[in-house]
Amino acid sequence: MAFLNKKGSDPFAEIEAEISRLIERKQKLEGRLADARVDLTRVRDERRTALLDADLYDVDAVARHDQACCDTDDRVSGLEDAVLGLNGRLADAEQKVAAELDRQERAAAARELTELTDLLQSTIDAYTTAGARLIEVLTPVVGRIPSPVAMHLRQLVALERNIGAALAQTLAAAQVHATRVVEGNAAIVCPAEPSAAPPPKPTEAMQEILLLAPSRWMTADGEVHTAGAHCRVAVPTRVADAALRHGHAFPAESEAAQRILMIQGPDYAYHRPEHCVDLAQPKADPISR
C-alpha cells in the first residue's frame, strides 16, 4: 500500500528512483575508475621503462611521460572522489527511507491508538450516563430502608466518581501519547503478547474414599498428593481400587467410614510424601518392618 504525501505522490517511489539513479551513476563511475587505474599502471610502467632504457637527454619524451602520469593520476583521484560522494548521497537516501518508514509506522500506531481512545471516550460517556442514572434510581431506594445502608450509597457515589476520574486520566494520557508518537517524541508501545495457555491436564475418572492413615497417590499429570488419616478424598478410580483392595481405605459412603468419623475426626495436617502410605502398594509386612 502506498502512503501518499500532501501532493499525492509516493515518497518511497521518489526515494527509490533517486537511489536507482545514484546506483546506476556509481556503477558507471566505478567502471571508469577501474579503467583509469589500469591506465595509471600502464603509463607509470611506460615512464619507468623510458627512464631505464630510453635516451635520458630526450627531455621532451621524459616530460611527456611525466605529464601522462600526472594527468592519469588526477583522473583516478577525481573518479575516486566522485565515487565517495555518491556513496554519501546513497547513505543519505537510505536514511530518508528509514525516516519515512519510521514516520509511517508512527502514523499508523497513532491512528490505531486514536481509534481506541475514541472508543474509550464513547464508553466513558456511556458509563457516566449510566452511573448517574444508577445513583438517581438508587437514592430513593436507600431512603426507604434502614439507615446503615445510606453509607453504602455514599461509598458507591465516591467509587463512581473515582472510576470516572481514573478513566479521564487514562484517556488524556493516551491522547497525549498519540500526539507524541506522531511527533517522534515517544516510543511506540505494543501490548504484551498473551502468554501461551498451559496444556490441559489429563483427566481421569475419580472416586471418593476415606483414608485410614496418612496416604499419598499420584494423578495422571504426575503430581503427588497427600492427605491425613480419616480424610475423605477424591482420587483416580484406579488408585481407589488399589487402596480398597490393599486395605488402605473404605468407600466414602460406607457404614465403616461413617463409624470411623463418628469416633475420630479427619486429620487435615500436611504430611510429607515419604511419611505416607502409597495407596497403590500393598501394606508392608509387619515382620519385615
Backbone as CSV, one residue per row, in Angstrom:
resi,resn,N_x,N_y,N_z,CA_x,CA_y,CA_z,C_x,C_y,C_z
1,MET,0.856,-1.204,0.000,0.000,0.000,0.000,0.880,1.237,0.000
2,ALA,0.640,2.163,-0.894,1.439,3.378,-0.991,0.910,4.437,-0.052
3,PHE,1.808,5.068,0.675,1.438,6.174,1.561,1.764,7.465,0.830
4,LEU,0.764,8.281,0.567,0.942,9.483,-0.246,1.185,10.693,0.636
5,ASN,1.983,11.611,0.130,2.181,12.858,0.858,1.121,13.863,0.430
6,LYS,1.268,15.103,0.875,0.234,16.105,0.632,0.041,16.375,-0.862
7,LYS,1.087,16.183,-1.670,0.971,16.445,-3.102,0.428,15.232,-3.854
8,GLY,0.122,14.151,-3.137,-0.426,12.973,-3.780,0.623,12.054,-4.364
9,SER,1.909,12.277,-4.085,2.969,11.430,-4.615,3.401,10.422,-3.559
10,ASP,4.023,9.375,-4.040,4.506,8.323,-3.158,5.956,8.637,-2.786
11,PRO,6.240,8.975,-1.524,7.617,9.325,-1.146,8.584,8.179,-1.357
12,PHE,8.125,6.946,-1.157,9.015,5.809,-1.368,9.413,5.694,-2.838
13,ALA,8.467,5.908,-3.745,8.773,5.823,-5.171,9.816,6.868,-5.562
14,GLU,9.682,8.070,-5.011,10.640,9.130,-5.316,12.030,8.784,-4.797
15,ILE,12.096,8.279,-3.566,13.403,7.952,-2.980,14.024,6.761,-3.694
16,GLU,13.208,5.751,-4.011,13.729,4.585,-4.717,14.240,4.961,-6.107
17,ALA,13.529,5.872,-6.774,14.006,6.330,-8.084,15.340,7.049,-7.949
18,GLU,15.461,7.864,-6.900,16.718,8.572,-6.658,17.849,7.589,-6.383
19,ILE,17.568,6.564,-5.574,18.587,5.556,-5.265,19.000,4.813,-6.527
20,SER,18.033,4.469,-7.377,18.350,3.772,-8.626,19.266,4.617,-9.510
21,ARG,18.963,5.919,-9.599,19.802,6.816,-10.402,21.219,6.888,-9.838
22,LEU,21.313,6.989,-8.526,22.632,7.081,-7.897,23.428,5.796,-8.099
23,ILE,22.769,4.659,-7.974,23.468,3.377,-8.148,23.955,3.229,-9.590
24,GLU,23.090,3.598,-10.534,23.479,3.500,-11.947,24.685,4.399,-12.238
25,ARG,24.653,5.614,-11.711,25.770,6.543,-11.941,27.036,6.036,-11.248
26,LYS,26.889,5.482,-10.058,28.055,4.970,-9.331,28.694,3.813,-10.096
27,GLN,27.870,2.924,-10.657,28.405,1.799,-11.420,29.199,2.278,-12.634
28,LYS,28.687,3.311,-13.307,29.412,3.842,-14.460,30.741,4.454,-14.046
29,LEU,30.698,5.218,-12.933,31.936,5.845,-12.464,32.935,4.798,-11.987
30,GLU,32.460,3.747,-11.337,33.366,2.688,-10.878,34.008,1.987,-12.070
31,GLY,33.234,1.830,-13.164,33.833,1.249,-14.371,34.927,2.143,-14.933
32,ARG,34.658,3.446,-14.979,35.674,4.393,-15.465,36.887,4.418,-14.533
33,LEU,36.613,4.309,-13.228,37.709,4.318,-12.262,38.607,3.101,-12.455
34,ALA,37.995,1.945,-12.696,38.801,0.746,-12.925,39.675,0.915,-14.161
35,ASP,39.098,1.489,-15.242,39.883,1.723,-16.464,41.001,2.725,-16.204
36,ALA,40.691,3.764,-15.419,41.704,4.786,-15.133,42.848,4.199,-14.314
37,ARG,42.559,3.312,-13.410,43.632,2.685,-12.624,44.505,1.801,-13.498
38,VAL,43.882,1.125,-14.460,44.676,0.336,-15.415,45.574,1.259,-16.233
39,ASP,44.999,2.376,-16.695,45.794,3.339,-17.471,46.935,3.903,-16.635
40,LEU,46.669,4.165,-15.359,47.713,4.719,-14.494,48.862,3.734,-14.330
41,THR,48.517,2.468,-14.145,49.575,1.450,-14.049,50.379,1.385,-15.345
42,ARG,49.685,1.493,-16.496,50.364,1.405,-17.793,51.315,2.587,-18.016
43,VAL,50.838,3.823,-17.763,51.704,4.982,-18.036,52.877,5.027,-17.062
44,ARG,52.680,4.546,-15.853,53.803,4.504,-14.911,54.844,3.480,-15.369
45,ASP,54.359,2.343,-15.882,55.302,1.339,-16.397,56.051,1.894,-17.605
46,GLU,55.329,2.630,-18.469,55.991,3.212,-19.645,57.041,4.229,-19.217
47,ARG,56.726,5.056,-18.221,57.721,6.038,-17.756,58.921,5.338,-17.139
48,ARG,58.673,4.276,-16.380,59.785,3.547,-15.767,60.676,2.942,-16.846
49,THR,60.037,2.371,-17.871,60.829,1.773,-18.962,61.655,2.842,-19.674
50,ALA,61.004,3.986,-19.880,61.724,5.077,-20.554,62.905,5.554,-19.733
51,LEU,62.734,5.665,-18.451,63.822,6.114,-17.584,64.937,5.087,-17.513
52,LEU,64.577,3.820,-17.657,65.591,2.778,-17.570,66.335,2.576,-18.893
53,ASP,65.598,2.714,-20.022,66.182,2.299,-21.299,66.320,3.422,-22.324
54,ALA,65.451,4.434,-22.308,65.459,5.450,-23.363,66.544,6.496,-23.123
55,ASP,66.680,7.398,-24.104,67.668,8.462,-24.023,67.246,9.466,-22.963
56,LEU,68.065,9.587,-21.907,67.730,10.490,-20.813,67.842,11.948,-21.227
57,TYR,68.509,12.204,-22.369,68.666,13.585,-22.818,67.488,14.044,-23.665
58,ASP,66.543,13.067,-23.911,65.346,13.449,-24.650,64.351,14.033,-23.653
59,VAL,64.531,15.324,-23.365,63.737,15.990,-22.332,62.266,15.986,-22.677
60,ASP,61.960,16.159,-23.929,60.544,16.198,-24.319,59.861,14.863,-24.049
61,ALA,60.546,13.756,-24.312,59.957,12.431,-24.073,59.713,12.205,-22.590
62,VAL,60.701,12.576,-21.772,60.530,12.426,-20.315,59.363,13.268,-19.823
63,ALA,59.250,14.501,-20.351,58.153,15.388,-19.935,56.804,14.811,-20.334
64,ARG,56.780,14.208,-21.557,55.503,13.604,-21.995,55.085,12.474,-21.063
65,HIS,56.041,11.636,-20.638,55.717,10.540,-19.708,55.251,11.089,-18.354
66,ASP,55.945,12.133,-17.876,55.560,12.733,-16.593,54.140,13.310,-16.672
67,GLN,53.852,13.998,-17.772,52.532,14.604,-17.920,51.436,13.542,-18.023
68,ALA,51.740,12.444,-18.709,50.756,11.360,-18.824,50.453,10.765,-17.448
69,CYS,51.511,10.576,-16.648,51.308,10.044,-15.285,50.506,11.018,-14.444
70,CYS,50.828,12.290,-14.550,50.131,13.312,-13.741,48.662,13.398,-14.132
71,ASP,48.403,13.427,-15.449,47.011,13.529,-15.911,46.192,12.299,-15.503
72,THR,46.776,11.125,-15.650,46.033,9.892,-15.311,45.811,9.791,-13.815
73,ASP,46.822,10.199,-13.042,46.664,10.162,-11.585,45.565,11.127,-11.150
74,ASP,45.511,12.308,-11.781,44.442,13.265,-11.471,43.077,12.673,-11.817
75,ARG,43.027,11.965,-12.952,41.751,11.369,-13.356,41.315,10.313,-12.338
76,VAL,42.260,9.494,-11.856,41.927,8.484,-10.839,41.436,9.157,-9.565
77,SER,42.149,10.212,-9.122,41.744,10.904,-7.881,40.360,11.518,-8.018
78,GLY,40.094,12.113,-9.180,38.778,12.720,-9.389,37.661,11.681,-9.367
79,LEU,37.906,10.554,-10.022,36.894,9.496,-10.043,36.689,8.894,-8.643
80,GLU,37.767,8.711,-7.903,37.642,8.187,-6.527,36.830,9.151,-5.665
81,ASP,37.090,10.441,-5.810,36.342,11.432,-5.043,34.862,11.421,-5.427
82,ALA,34.590,11.250,-6.722,33.192,11.210,-7.174,32.463,9.985,-6.612
83,VAL,33.148,8.821,-6.599,32.526,7.603,-6.054,32.235,7.780,-4.564
84,LEU,33.183,8.395,-3.851,32.938,8.645,-2.420,31.731,9.569,-2.233
85,GLY,31.640,10.580,-3.079,30.496,11.482,-2.980,29.176,10.774,-3.236
86,LEU,29.166,9.870,-4.217,27.943,9.115,-4.495,27.600,8.179,-3.343
87,ASN,28.624,7.614,-2.712,28.359,6.782,-1.532,27.667,7.591,-0.436
88,GLY,28.111,8.832,-0.252,27.465,9.699,0.731,26.017,9.992,0.364
89,ARG,25.774,10.243,-0.931,24.393,10.509,-1.358,23.508,9.269,-1.181
90,LEU,24.066,8.096,-1.469,23.297,6.863,-1.265,22.965,6.659,0.215
91,ALA,23.929,6.945,1.082,23.669,6.818,2.523,22.567,7.786,2.954
92,ASP,22.603,9.010,2.405,21.554,9.979,2.728,20.186,9.485,2.256
93,ALA,20.147,8.897,1.044,18.884,8.395,0.515,18.354,7.242,1.364
94,GLU,19.254,6.370,1.790,18.829,5.247,2.643,18.313,5.757,3.993
95,GLN,18.917,6.821,4.499,18.416,7.426,5.734,17.026,8.010,5.521
96,LYS,16.786,8.558,4.323,15.439,9.061,4.022,14.421,7.930,4.037
97,VAL,14.802,6.764,3.493,13.907,5.599,3.503,13.601,5.195,4.943
98,ALA,14.660,5.117,5.768,14.456,4.720,7.165,13.572,5.734,7.889
99,ALA,13.804,7.018,7.612,12.992,8.050,8.266,11.532,7.962,7.819
100,GLU,11.308,7.692,6.526,9.936,7.579,6.023,9.241,6.350,6.605
101,LEU,9.976,5.251,6.706,9.402,4.049,7.334,9.012,4.326,8.781
102,ASP,9.905,5.021,9.504,9.613,5.355,10.896,8.401,6.268,10.990
103,ARG,8.325,7.246,10.072,7.189,8.168,10.095,5.883,7.428,9.861
104,GLN,5.883,6.530,8.884,4.658,5.798,8.575,4.275,4.853,9.706
105,GLU,5.281,4.219,10.322,4.986,3.325,11.438,4.385,4.103,12.605
106,ARG,4.950,5.287,12.858,4.425,6.113,13.947,3.010,6.606,13.631
107,ALA,2.800,6.995,12.382,1.466,7.465,11.996,0.435,6.357,12.155
108,ALA,0.796,5.132,11.749,-0.133,4.004,11.876,-0.417,3.698,13.338
109,ALA,0.625,3.721,14.178,0.431,3.448,15.606,-0.439,4.528,16.246
110,ALA,-0.218,5.775,15.848,-1.022,6.868,16.404,-2.476,6.758,15.965
111,ARG,-2.697,6.378,14.699,-4.081,6.200,14.224,-4.790,5.100,15.012
112,GLU,-4.076,4.004,15.224,-4.681,2.900,15.968,-5.020,3.333,17.397
113,LEU,-4.073,4.036,18.046,-4.321,4.488,19.411,-5.454,5.509,19.449
114,THR,-5.526,6.379,18.448,-6.604,7.377,18.403,-7.960,6.704,18.246
115,GLU,-8.033,5.677,17.398,-9.293,4.938,17.255,-9.709,4.302,18.580
116,LEU,-8.722,3.761,19.299,-9.028,3.139,20.595,-9.461,4.184,21.621
117,THR,-8.829,5.358,21.598,-9.219,6.400,22.553,-10.606,6.947,22.222
118,ASP,-10.944,6.996,20.936,-12.302,7.418,20.566,-13.330,6.434,21.114
119,LEU,-13.019,5.145,20.996,-13.920,4.132,21.545,-13.998,4.252,23.062
120,LEU,-12.840,4.522,23.687,-12.831,4.686,25.136,-13.659,5.898,25.541
121,GLN,-13.557,6.984,24.781,-14.320,8.188,25.097,-15.819,7.918,25.065
122,SER,-16.282,7.233,24.014,-17.712,6.936,23.931,-18.151,5.992,25.041
123,THR,-17.278,5.070,25.421,-17.606,4.145,26.510,-17.661,4.880,27.849
124,ILE,-16.726,5.812,28.048,-16.744,6.613,29.276,-18.027,7.432,29.355
125,ASP,-18.420,8.018,28.222,-19.654,8.805,28.206,-20.854,7.940,28.588
126,ALA,-20.889,6.722,28.023,-21.993,5.816,28.351,-21.951,5.421,29.820
127,TYR,-20.738,5.170,30.333,-20.596,4.792,31.744,-21.028,5.943,32.652
128,THR,-20.637,7.171,32.306,-21.008,8.330,33.125,-22.522,8.493,33.174
129,THR,-23.154,8.346,32.024,-24.618,8.462,31.972,-25.274,7.364,32.792
130,ALA,-24.779,6.121,32.632,-25.357,5.002,33.376,-25.117,5.143,34.877
131,GLY,-23.919,5.636,35.249,-23.618,5.804,36.671,-24.513,6.849,37.313
132,ALA,-24.700,7.956,36.609,-25.573,8.999,37.152,-27.006,8.486,37.297
133,ARG,-27.457,7.740,36.295,-28.805,7.178,36.362,-28.923,6.162,37.491
134,LEU,-27.867,5.381,37.703,-27.879,4.400,38.790,-28.036,5.077,40.143
135,ILE,-27.257,6.137,40.372,-27.362,6.856,41.647,-28.745,7.484,41.789
136,GLU,-29.261,7.996,40.692,-30.586,8.620,40.712,-31.661,7.606,41.121
137,VAL,-31.575,6.393,40.593,-32.565,5.362,40.908,-32.325,4.772,42.292
138,LEU,-31.048,4.698,42.679,-30.705,4.064,43.948,-31.054,4.933,45.149
139,THR,-30.968,6.248,44.986,-31.175,7.152,46.125,-32.543,6.990,46.788
140,PRO,-33.671,6.984,46.061,-34.961,6.802,46.734,-35.126,5.423,47.356
141,VAL,-34.425,4.433,46.815,-34.497,3.099,47.420,-33.819,3.117,48.779
142,VAL,-32.611,3.695,48.832,-31.869,3.752,50.093,-32.640,4.565,51.139
143,GLY,-33.360,5.592,50.695,-34.118,6.414,51.631,-35.280,5.684,52.287
144,ARG,-35.599,4.488,51.810,-36.723,3.734,52.358,-36.309,2.462,53.077
145,ILE,-35.024,2.328,53.360,-34.544,1.159,54.104,-33.671,1.648,55.252
146,PRO,-33.326,0.753,56.219,-32.591,1.192,57.417,-31.353,2.018,57.086
147,SER,-31.062,2.941,57.999,-30.031,3.953,57.767,-28.637,3.432,57.468
148,PRO,-28.157,2.314,58.020,-26.772,1.908,57.706,-26.510,1.750,56.217
149,VAL,-27.570,1.467,55.456,-27.361,1.281,54.028,-26.997,2.603,53.347
150,ALA,-27.351,3.724,53.969,-27.004,5.025,53.390,-25.491,5.162,53.217
151,MET,-24.734,4.536,54.115,-23.270,4.562,53.986,-22.847,3.875,52.690
152,HIS,-23.545,2.792,52.326,-23.240,2.102,51.075,-23.460,3.033,49.888
153,LEU,-24.508,3.839,49.942,-24.780,4.770,48.857,-23.652,5.777,48.720
154,ARG,-23.189,6.311,49.850,-22.090,7.279,49.801,-20.822,6.627,49.218
155,GLN,-20.597,5.387,49.608,-19.434,4.675,49.075,-19.558,4.458,47.571
156,LEU,-20.762,4.127,47.117,-20.977,3.928,45.692,-20.786,5.222,44.907
157,VAL,-21.279,6.323,45.469,-21.113,7.621,44.811,-19.628,7.959,44.694
158,ALA,-18.880,7.750,45.795,-17.442,8.039,45.766,-16.716,7.128,44.783
159,LEU,-17.115,5.856,44.752,-16.489,4.904,43.841,-16.742,5.296,42.392
160,GLU,-17.983,5.650,42.093,-18.326,6.047,40.731,-17.528,7.278,40.316
161,ARG,-17.369,8.214,41.245,-16.612,9.436,40.952,-15.130,9.109,40.712
162,ASN,-14.570,8.214,41.547,-13.151,7.855,41.406,-12.893,7.102,40.107
163,ILE,-13.811,6.209,39.747,-13.644,5.480,38.495,-13.686,6.445,37.313
164,GLY,-14.610,7.382,37.348,-14.702,8.364,36.276,-13.431,9.189,36.151
165,ALA,-12.862,9.604,37.301,-11.625,10.394,37.275,-10.468,9.573,36.721
166,ALA,-10.375,8.305,37.128,-9.288,7.445,36.644,-9.404,7.222,35.142
167,LEU,-10.638,7.038,34.662,-10.842,6.849,33.227,-10.467,8.106,32.448
168,ALA,-10.829,9.262,32.980,-10.493,10.519,32.309,-8.981,10.724,32.233
169,GLN,-8.278,10.375,33.297,-6.815,10.500,33.303,-6.187,9.559,32.279
170,THR,-6.708,8.336,32.215,-6.184,7.377,31.242,-6.414,7.860,29.814
171,LEU,-7.599,8.384,29.562,-7.918,8.892,28.227,-6.993,10.039,27.850
172,ALA,-6.779,10.971,28.769,-5.909,12.111,28.481,-4.481,11.656,28.210
173,ALA,-3.996,10.706,29.006,-2.633,10.198,28.805,-2.497,9.530,27.439
174,ALA,-3.520,8.787,27.025,-3.484,8.115,25.723,-3.481,9.125,24.590
175,GLN,-4.279,10.165,24.701,-4.326,11.185,23.648,-2.997,11.924,23.533
176,VAL,-2.398,12.260,24.666,-1.093,12.935,24.640,-0.031,12.019,24.025
177,HIS,-0.063,10.739,24.380,0.940,9.806,23.862,0.802,9.653,22.354
178,ALA,-0.436,9.612,21.843,-0.637,9.500,20.392,0.000,10.685,19.670
179,THR,-0.166,11.880,20.215,0.431,13.073,19.602,1.955,13.003,19.642
180,ARG,2.508,12.568,20.761,3.968,12.491,20.902,4.563,11.421,19.988
181,VAL,3.813,10.340,19.762,4.296,9.295,18.861,4.433,9.848,17.449
182,VAL,3.421,10.578,16.983,3.478,11.168,15.645,4.648,12.141,15.537
183,GLU,4.887,12.915,16.588,5.970,13.907,16.574,7.348,13.266,16.706
184,GLY,7.390,11.982,17.035,8.673,11.307,17.207,9.289,11.512,18.572
185,ASN,8.477,11.962,19.536,8.997,12.244,20.882,8.668,11.155,21.891
186,ALA,8.060,10.061,21.444,7.716,8.972,22.349,7.817,7.663,21.592
187,ALA,8.124,6.609,22.315,8.258,5.291,21.699,6.882,4.677,21.446
188,ILE,6.824,3.842,20.410,5.600,3.087,20.139,5.517,1.944,21.146
189,VAL,4.420,1.886,21.862,4.237,0.841,22.872,3.251,-0.181,22.324
190,CYS,3.689,-1.433,22.302,2.825,-2.514,21.822,2.357,-3.347,23.001
191,PRO,1.103,-3.802,22.983,0.629,-4.645,24.093,1.418,-5.932,24.154
192,ALA,1.603,-6.419,25.347,2.351,-7.660,25.534,1.607,-8.824,24.893
193,GLU,2.382,-9.714,24.304,1.777,-10.899,23.707,1.184,-11.778,24.808
194,PRO,-0.029,-12.264,24.590,-0.616,-13.138,25.623,0.218,-14.396,25.788
195,SER,0.416,-14.786,27.021,1.193,-15.992,27.285,0.424,-17.220,26.807
196,ALA,1.184,-18.176,26.346,0.559,-19.402,25.837,-0.157,-20.131,26.970
197,ALA,-1.336,-20.592,26.681,-2.103,-21.317,27.686,-1.414,-22.644,27.985
198,PRO,-1.317,-22.998,29.268,-0.693,-24.286,29.597,-1.513,-25.440,29.020
199,PRO,-0.845,-26.510,28.657,-1.596,-27.644,28.115,-2.573,-28.176,29.158
200,PRO,-3.738,-28.598,28.738,-4.715,-29.097,29.712,-4.192,-30.340,30.426
201,LYS,-4.499,-30.409,31.704,-4.082,-31.572,32.467,-4.896,-32.788,32.029
202,PRO,-4.247,-33.938,31.984,-5.005,-35.145,31.626,-6.084,-35.422,32.667
203,THR,-7.230,-35.836,32.196,-8.348,-36.117,33.098,-8.558,-37.619,33.210
204,GLU,-9.088,-38.035,34.337,-9.413,-39.437,34.557,-10.559,-39.525,35.566
205,ALA,-11.245,-40.641,35.530,-12.381,-40.838,36.436,-11.903,-40.827,37.886
206,MET,-12.720,-40.212,38.753,-12.364,-40.066,40.171,-13.375,-40.811,41.038
207,GLN,-12.922,-41.182,42.234,-13.791,-41.843,43.215,-13.410,-41.362,44.607
208,GLU,-14.385,-41.137,45.454,-14.135,-40.643,46.806,-13.972,-41.817,47.766
209,ILE,-12.939,-41.734,48.612,-12.674,-42.769,49.608,-12.331,-42.105,50.933
210,LEU,-12.340,-42.906,52.010,-11.928,-42.441,53.340,-10.601,-43.096,53.675
211,LEU,-9.574,-42.296,53.907,-8.243,-42.817,54.192,-8.154,-43.310,55.623
212,LEU,-7.420,-44.408,55.832,-7.239,-44.958,57.185,-5.914,-44.515,57.798
213,ALA,-5.023,-43.946,57.013,-3.719,-43.485,57.503,-3.231,-42.379,56.576
214,PRO,-2.247,-41.599,57.016,-1.672,-40.617,56.101,-1.238,-41.306,54.803
215,SER,-1.689,-40.796,53.677,-1.521,-41.509,52.409,-1.046,-40.578,51.305
216,ARG,-0.478,-41.196,50.273,-0.063,-40.450,49.079,-0.519,-41.216,47.842
217,TRP,-0.720,-40.456,46.740,-1.082,-41.053,45.460,-0.680,-40.103,44.345
218,MET,-0.617,-40.623,43.160,-0.189,-39.832,42.005,-1.310,-39.785,40.983
219,THR,-1.554,-38.569,40.451,-2.563,-38.401,39.411,-1.911,-38.539,38.032
220,ALA,-2.740,-38.505,36.988,-2.250,-38.767,35.637,-1.232,-37.742,35.164
221,ASP,-1.260,-36.514,35.737,-0.303,-35.484,35.327,1.038,-35.605,36.032
222,GLY,1.201,-36.677,36.851,2.464,-36.897,37.536,2.579,-36.200,38.872
223,GLU,1.553,-35.485,39.315,1.607,-34.754,40.584,1.290,-35.697,41.743
224,VAL,2.083,-35.599,42.813,1.889,-36.427,44.003,1.040,-35.654,45.011
225,HIS,-0.005,-36.298,45.535,-0.905,-35.700,46.511,-0.814,-36.474,47.824
226,THR,-1.053,-35.771,48.930,-1.074,-36.427,50.235,-2.279,-35.943,51.029
227,ALA,-2.684,-36.730,51.985,-3.773,-36.357,52.900,-3.637,-37.202,54.163
228,GLY,-4.205,-36.672,55.282,-4.101,-37.350,56.562,-5.165,-38.420,56.757
229,ALA,-5.042,-39.120,57.878,-5.986,-40.191,58.208,-7.390,-39.632,58.393
230,HIS,-8.379,-40.456,58.012,-9.800,-40.166,58.187,-10.265,-38.972,57.342
231,CYS,-9.501,-38.639,56.286,-9.925,-37.587,55.356,-10.647,-38.230,54.166
232,ARG,-11.705,-37.567,53.729,-12.392,-38.001,52.519,-11.722,-37.296,51.341
233,VAL,-11.220,-38.080,50.416,-10.501,-37.507,49.274,-11.010,-38.138,47.985
234,ALA,-10.955,-37.352,46.914,-11.288,-37.858,45.592,-9.995,-38.240,44.896
235,VAL,-9.852,-39.498,44.540,-8.641,-39.999,43.899,-9.040,-40.672,42.589
236,PRO,-8.085,-40.847,41.660,-8.407,-41.585,40.438,-8.985,-42.961,40.765
237,THR,-9.907,-43.407,39.945,-10.572,-44.688,40.205,-9.568,-45.819,40.323
238,ARG,-8.524,-45.799,39.511,-7.511,-46.862,39.587,-6.821,-46.864,40.945
239,VAL,-6.585,-45.650,41.510,-5.970,-45.554,42.830,-6.956,-46.019,43.900
240,ALA,-8.218,-45.616,43.749,-9.233,-46.032,44.720,-9.370,-47.547,44.743
241,ASP,-9.380,-48.176,43.581,-9.491,-49.648,43.528,-8.331,-50.308,44.259
242,ALA,-7.106,-49.790,44.025,-5.935,-50.366,44.694,-5.987,-50.120,46.188
243,ALA,-6.382,-48.908,46.604,-6.438,-48.594,48.032,-7.448,-49.468,48.757
244,LEU,-8.616,-49.681,48.160,-9.630,-50.545,48.777,-9.153,-51.997,48.801
245,ARG,-8.487,-52.404,47.743,-8.018,-53.793,47.663,-6.924,-54.075,48.689
246,HIS,-6.068,-53.085,48.936,-4.949,-53.277,49.868,-5.312,-52.895,51.306
247,GLY,-6.539,-52.473,51.550,-6.969,-52.162,52.914,-6.487,-50.821,53.431
248,HIS,-6.204,-49.868,52.506,-5.765,-48.538,52.944,-6.939,-47.579,53.143
249,ALA,-8.129,-47.961,52.732,-9.250,-47.024,52.758,-10.566,-47.787,52.737
250,PHE,-11.654,-47.027,53.014,-13.014,-47.526,52.876,-13.733,-46.641,51.864
251,PRO,-14.774,-47.175,51.202,-15.607,-46.288,50.387,-16.156,-45.152,51.237
252,ALA,-16.166,-43.943,50.704,-16.501,-42.761,51.499,-17.888,-42.848,52.121
253,GLU,-18.845,-43.455,51.453,-20.214,-43.515,51.958,-20.525,-44.816,52.671
254,SER,-19.515,-45.638,52.913,-19.765,-46.935,53.551,-20.082,-46.759,55.036
255,GLU,-20.702,-47.776,55.625,-21.030,-47.745,57.064,-19.763,-47.701,57.888
256,ALA,-18.720,-48.441,57.453,-17.462,-48.449,58.198,-16.848,-47.055,58.245
257,ALA,-16.906,-46.350,57.125,-16.362,-44.993,57.092,-17.134,-44.071,58.017
258,GLN,-18.447,-44.208,58.061,-19.262,-43.357,58.941,-18.940,-43.608,60.402
259,ARG,-18.760,-44.903,60.773,-18.432,-45.219,62.171,-17.101,-44.606,62.571
260,ILE,-16.115,-44.677,61.676,-14.804,-44.098,61.991,-14.911,-42.602,62.224
261,LEU,-15.658,-41.915,61.389,-15.778,-40.466,61.529,-16.549,-40.076,62.776
262,MET,-17.427,-40.959,63.254,-18.151,-40.669,64.499,-17.222,-40.760,65.697
263,ILE,-16.176,-41.578,65.583,-15.246,-41.773,66.708,-14.113,-40.741,66.675
264,GLN,-13.599,-40.503,65.484,-12.431,-39.607,65.369,-12.537,-38.781,64.094
265,GLY,-12.271,-37.483,64.200,-12.389,-36.588,63.047,-11.209,-36.693,62.099
266,PRO,-11.293,-35.994,60.969,-10.222,-36.045,59.967,-8.945,-35.355,60.440
267,ASP,-7.823,-35.821,59.935,-6.521,-35.208,60.201,-6.160,-34.356,58.984
268,TYR,-6.331,-33.028,59.122,-6.102,-32.146,57.981,-4.674,-31.597,57.924
269,ALA,-3.801,-32.068,58.792,-2.407,-31.594,58.788,-1.699,-32.056,57.507
270,TYR,-0.659,-31.292,57.143,0.127,-31.690,55.968,1.051,-32.837,56.338
271,HIS,1.166,-33.811,55.453,2.046,-34.961,55.657,2.986,-35.066,54.457
272,ARG,4.274,-35.184,54.738,5.261,-35.314,53.673,5.068,-36.651,52.956
273,PRO,5.263,-36.692,51.649,5.021,-37.925,50.897,5.789,-39.129,51.431
274,GLU,7.047,-38.898,51.872,7.847,-40.043,52.345,7.334,-40.621,53.661
275,HIS,6.477,-39.880,54.347,5.911,-40.357,55.613,4.522,-40.961,55.427
276,CYS,4.098,-41.118,54.181,2.738,-41.576,53.896,2.735,-42.960,53.265
277,VAL,1.597,-43.618,53.413,1.369,-44.907,52.771,1.089,-44.673,51.288
278,ASP,1.667,-45.496,50.416,1.380,-45.434,48.980,0.116,-46.237,48.717
279,LEU,-0.952,-45.565,48.321,-2.240,-46.238,48.134,-2.185,-47.301,47.042
280,ALA,-1.246,-47.193,46.135,-1.172,-48.159,45.043,-0.429,-49.426,45.416
281,GLN,0.204,-49.448,46.621,1.012,-50.583,47.036,0.377,-51.332,48.200
282,PRO,0.606,-52.653,48.299,0.065,-53.413,49.443,0.674,-52.913,50.745
283,LYS,0.012,-53.251,51.845,0.538,-52.886,53.145,1.841,-53.617,53.399
284,ALA,2.763,-52.915,54.090,4.064,-53.517,54.380,3.896,-54.647,55.398
285,ASP,4.714,-55.676,55.232,4.689,-56.810,56.166,5.239,-56.352,57.520
286,PRO,4.464,-56.465,58.622,4.947,-56.004,59.932,6.242,-56.640,60.333
287,ILE,6.479,-57.894,59.949,7.726,-58.557,60.345,8.903,-57.929,59.612
288,SER,8.705,-57.630,58.317,9.819,-57.036,57.556,10.163,-55.657,58.062
289,ARG,9.172,-54.939,58.668,9.486,-53.617,59.205,10.282,-53.741,60.489
